[in-house]
Amino acid sequence: MADISSRTQLLLGSEGVARLQSAHVLVVGLGGVGGYAAEQLCRAGIGCMTIVDGDTVSPTNINRQLIALHSTMGQPKALLFRDRFRDINPQCQVTALQEFLRDDRMIQLLQSAPFDCVVDCIDTLSPKVFLLYHAHSLGLPTVSSMGSGGKLDPMQVRSADIADSHTCRLAAMVRKRLHRMGVVSGIRVVFSAEKVSRQAIVEDPSDNHLTTVGTISYMPPLFGCHVAAEVIKIILSKPLQ
């Protein structure tokens, strides 16, 4: 009898499906990119997922975020995705953490399980760099999303080692900070080679962002799909335990 993995098995074979089912992936940030990345991993058959986000759904999320509906306003993203993923694939073990990770707590989480891959979809610089640095230091394969805002051209999206990323302002800032910490390469990133128009950026007085960048509905999901693809490549390349 066909099940949710039958079409995936036609593509990857039974061993490929087994690799996905035995994997544990940590996804930090469930916004426009992270939400789509996490769902693609769930639908692909990842056996265990830890998902983290301290935010709730707001009206400005609706133009690009998977979980954002008028009926979900004000609800925690992590818990919404937990329930959604359990409905998509009841065999997937989902742990949802409704929190913004900081400093020692981030290190504690990274060391809490033998993660097969870490997904970084954080959109603020300091915690993003902190997560990338410590995941890299622990030898955890990591895929990170750079900036999807201000971009319109799907053909400009790239996947590469962070050392080979370019054009993206967020990628440049992440590289600069990681260089100071002794990390030059070894992190996979998804970025766009498209330049951002200044008209797409406005100053933001909030505590967490210096600017707000315009977004279009399809670009964060496209980044999320690229992130999921990189994660699956990593998992499929690992020896089956």
N, C-alpha and C positions, 0 to 999 in steps of 0.2 A: 504494500500500500504506500502511495506517495506521501511524503511529509514535507515540512518546510525546507529541508535540506536537499530534496531530490534534484532540483535544478542546479543547485550549487555543486552537488556531487557529479553531475554530468560534466561540469566544467573542470573541477579540481580533482575528481576521483575520490575514493573513500578515504585515502590517507590524508588528502588535503582537508577534507571535512573534519577528520579526527584531529588534525593539528589545530584547527580553529576551535573545535569544541573543548580542547584541553587548555586553551590559552586564557590568561587573565590580563585584561587591559585596564589601565587607569586613565580616565578622561577627566581633565580639569578644565572647567569652563564649558557651559552648555548654552552659549548664545547662538548667533547666526551660523557660525562655523562649527562649533563644538557639538551642538545639538544634532546637526545633520551627520557629522562624522560618527557620533556615538550610535545613531540609529542605523547607519549603514553597517556598522560592526555587529550590532545586534541581529540585523536581518541576515548577515552573512553567516551567523551561527557561532559567534564568540561565546564560549561557555561560561565565562565569569567576567563581570564588569564592575568596576568601582567608579562611580560618577560623582563629580564634586562641583557644586555651585552654590553660592550663598544668596543669589539674587532671586527676585520674584518677577513675574511677568508684568510688563508695563505697556501702555499703548504704543510707544515708539518701537516696540519689538515686532509689531504685527507685519511690517513690510518685508521681513526677512527671516524670522525665527519660527522654526517648525512647531513649537509648542504654544506659540502666542495666538490666542483667540480672545474674542470678547468674553467668552465664558470662562477663561482661565485668568483673567486680570487679578493681580495681587497674589497669585498662588506661587509657591516655591517651585522653581524650575526643576531642581533635582528630584523632588518627589513626584512631580508630573511625569518626568521621563522615566523614573523607576516604575511607576504603574503602567505606563505605555509599553515599556520594554517587556514587562512581565506578561502583558497581553499579546505582544507580538510573538515572543518566544518563551513560553513558560519554563523551558529547560535552562534558560540563561539565569545564572545566579547574579542578581543585581544588588549591590550595596550602594545606597545613595547617601551622600553627606551634604547637608544643607549648611555650608559654611564657606567663608572666604579664607583661604589658606594663607598663613603667615609664618615665616621664620621656622622656629623649632617644630611647630605642628606640621609643616610641610615635610621636613626631614623625617619625622615620625611616621607620616603616612607612606612615604616612599620606602621605608624600611619595614612596613607592616605586613607585606606579602611579597611573594616572588613574582612580581609583575613581568610579563613577557614584553610589554611595551607601555610607554607612557605617552599620552597625547596631551599636548599643551595648546589650549585655545584660550588662554588668559589674554585680556586686552589692555591690561595695565603693566607698565614696563618693569617696575621693581620686582613684584612677585613672579612675573614671567621669567625674568633672568634668574631669580633665585631658584625656581623650579628646574629650569634647564641646567643650571650649574650643578645642582645636587643630584639630579637624575644622571647626568653625565659622569659625575664623580663616583656614583654607585655602579656604573657600568650598565645602566638600564637603557635599552634601545628607546629612542625618543623621536617623536614626530611633532613638529611645532608649526602652527599657523602664523604667518606674518600678516600684514595688513590687507584686508579685503575691501576696506572702505575707499571710496573715491575712484573705484575702478568700474569700467563698463565692458571691456573687451575680454570675452572668455578665452580667446586664443592666446592671451598673454600670460596665463597662469602656468607656473612652472613648479617642478619638484626637484630639489637638489640638496647637496650638503650645504650647511649654513655658510661655509667658506666661499661657496660659489653663488650665493644670493647677491642680487644687485637691484638698483633702482628704488626698491621699497625703503621708505624712510624708517619704518619700524625695524626692518631687518638691519639697517645700518646702525641703529641705536643698540639693538640687541648684540650685534657683533662687537661693537665698541666696548660694551660693558663686559662681555664674556672674555674678550681679549685681555682686559685688565685682570681677570681672574684666572688667566692661563688656559682658557679654552678657545681654540681656533677652529676646530672642525669636529666631526663625529656626531653631528645632530642633523637629522633630515628636516628640511623646512619646505613649506608650500608658500610661494610668494607670486606676485605679479610683476612683470617687467614694464607694466604700463605706468606712465607718469600721472600723478594726481594733479588735477586742476586746482588752483588756489580758490576758485569759486566754490569748490565742494567742501571747504573747511571754514568753520566758524569757531571763535573762541568760546570756551566752555568754563564757567566759573566754579564748577563742581570740584569736590576734593580729589576725585580719582582721575580726572582727565584734564589736560591742558587745552585740548581742542575736541570738537565734535566733527566727524567726517561723514559726508553724505553716503548713503548706501542704496543699492538697487536690489530687488528681490532675488535675483538669480546668482549673484556673485558669492555671497557667503556660503550658500549650499554647494556651489561648485568647488570652493576651497575645501569644504567638509568632505566632499566625495574624494578629492585628491588626497586628503589626509588619511581617510579610511583605506584607500588603495595602498598607500605607503605602509600602513600598519599591517595590512594583510600580506604584503610582500615580505615584510620582516618575519612574520609568524610562519609563513610557508617555507621560509628558508632555514628555519630552526630544526634541529633533530627532533623527532617525535619521542616524547618521554614514555 
